[in-house]
């Protein structure tokens, strides 16, 4: 399995189209894609596998 680098906030913004403030708010509230972020030093990062799983979950909820 190929290991991908961790996603940055900019990566998540570009990928989802959500504004950074929304992602920060989600992180603070513990919901959405923002809740998946974690600190590496002082920087927020996301594991792409978690992001992919979250997207799949969102697709499943939309189909229901």
FENDA-V768624 format. One record per residue. RES is the residue in one letter. D_CENTER is the distance of its C-alpha to the mean C-alpha in Angstrom with 2 decimals. Layout:
res:RES d_center:D_CENTER
res:RES d_center:D_CENTER
This chain:
res:X d_center:20.76
res:X d_center:19.41
res:X d_center:17.01
res:X d_center:14.36
res:X d_center:13.56
res:X d_center:10.42
res:X d_center:8.01
res:X d_center:8.94
res:X d_center:8.09
res:X d_center:10.44
res:X d_center:8.87
res:X d_center:5.72
res:X d_center:8.67
res:X d_center:10.82
res:X d_center:8.94
res:X d_center:8.37
res:X d_center:11.34
res:X d_center:10.20
res:X d_center:12.07
res:X d_center:10.97
res:X d_center:13.02
res:X d_center:11.23
res:X d_center:7.88
res:X d_center:10.41
res:X d_center:12.30
res:X d_center:9.77
res:X d_center:9.28
res:X d_center:13.07
res:X d_center:13.72
res:X d_center:11.61
res:X d_center:10.24
res:X d_center:7.61
res:X d_center:3.86
res:X d_center:5.33
res:X d_center:7.24
res:X d_center:5.40
res:X d_center:5.99
res:X d_center:9.60
res:X d_center:12.53
res:X d_center:14.42
res:X d_center:17.54
res:X d_center:16.80
res:X d_center:13.62
res:X d_center:9.96
res:X d_center:8.30
res:X d_center:5.66
res:X d_center:7.75
res:X d_center:7.82
res:X d_center:9.72
res:X d_center:7.29
res:X d_center:5.02
res:X d_center:8.66
res:X d_center:9.83
res:X d_center:7.71
res:X d_center:9.01
res:X d_center:12.32
res:X d_center:12.49
res:X d_center:12.10
res:X d_center:14.77
res:X d_center:16.90
res:X d_center:16.93
res:X d_center:17.88
res:X d_center:20.66
res:X d_center:22.05
